[in-house]
Amino acid sequence: MVKKFEIDLSVPHSDHEIDIDAKNVYFGQVDYECYIKINDKTGELIKVTEGMYLETDHRFRKFYINNEAGSGKLVFYASDHVKIRG
């Protein structure tokens, strides 16, 4: 099963928590600069780019979204078994 997530980037987010619970994540649309932290609010900020793919042998439990108010949206897909690519 593939889960689709859409985040409105026209509003600012500061550690906006998203439950991911997956092993593979593909970022299909990134309309404005944004960052994620993985599994922990105190973690490192990672800049998200369109086409970016993340994979782990463990689990991505949560993403924390961070962005200033911009435009457009962030669209990404998460799965356990399907290796998602654009």
C-alpha positions as CSV (number, residue, x, y, z in Angstrom):
1,M,0.0,0.0,0.0
2,V,1.2,3.5,-0.9
3,K,0.2,6.4,1.3
4,K,0.0,9.9,-0.3
5,F,0.7,13.0,1.8
6,E,0.0,16.6,0.8
7,I,1.2,19.6,2.8
8,D,0.1,23.2,2.0
9,L,3.3,25.3,1.8
10,S,1.5,28.6,1.6
11,V,1.3,28.5,5.4
12,P,4.4,28.3,7.7
13,H,5.1,25.0,9.5
14,S,7.4,24.6,12.5
15,D,7.9,21.0,13.3
16,H,4.5,20.0,11.9
17,E,4.2,16.4,12.8
18,I,3.2,13.8,10.2
19,D,2.8,10.1,11.0
20,I,4.7,8.3,8.2
21,D,5.2,4.7,9.4
22,A,7.0,3.4,6.3
23,K,10.4,2.3,4.9
24,N,10.4,4.1,1.6
25,V,9.5,7.7,0.9
26,Y,9.4,9.5,-2.5
27,F,9.0,13.3,-2.8
28,G,7.1,13.9,-6.0
29,Q,6.3,17.6,-5.8
30,V,8.1,20.4,-3.9
31,D,6.8,23.8,-4.9
32,Y,8.6,25.8,-2.2
33,E,11.7,25.4,0.0
34,C,11.0,23.2,2.9
35,Y,12.8,20.9,5.3
36,I,12.1,17.7,7.3
37,K,13.4,16.2,10.5
38,I,13.1,12.4,10.7
39,N,11.6,10.6,13.7
40,D,12.8,13.3,16.2
41,K,12.1,17.0,16.6
42,T,15.6,17.5,17.8
43,G,17.0,15.9,14.6
44,E,18.9,17.4,11.8
45,L,17.0,19.5,9.2
46,I,17.1,18.0,5.8
47,K,16.3,20.1,2.7
48,V,13.6,18.4,0.6
49,T,14.0,18.3,-3.1
50,E,11.7,17.1,-5.9
51,G,12.5,13.6,-6.9
52,M,14.3,12.9,-3.6
53,Y,14.0,9.2,-2.4
54,L,14.6,7.9,1.1
55,E,14.9,4.3,2.1
56,T,15.7,2.6,5.4
57,D,15.9,-0.9,6.8
58,H,14.3,0.4,10.0
59,R,11.2,2.7,9.9
60,F,10.4,6.3,9.3
61,R,7.9,6.8,12.1
62,K,7.4,10.6,11.9
63,F,8.4,13.5,9.7
64,Y,8.5,17.0,11.1
65,I,7.8,19.6,8.4
66,N,9.4,23.0,8.5
67,N,8.9,25.9,6.0
68,E,8.3,29.6,5.8
69,A,5.0,30.7,4.2
70,G,5.5,30.3,0.4
71,S,3.3,28.9,-2.3
72,G,2.2,25.5,-3.6
73,K,2.5,22.2,-1.8
74,L,4.7,19.4,-0.8
75,V,3.5,16.0,-2.1
76,F,5.2,12.8,-1.0
77,Y,4.4,9.1,-1.0
78,A,5.3,6.5,1.6
79,S,5.3,2.7,1.5
80,D,6.7,-0.4,3.3
81,H,6.9,-2.8,0.3
82,V,6.8,-0.7,-2.9
83,K,9.9,1.1,-3.9
84,I,8.4,4.4,-5.1
85,R,10.0,6.3,-7.9
86,G,8.8,9.2,-10.1
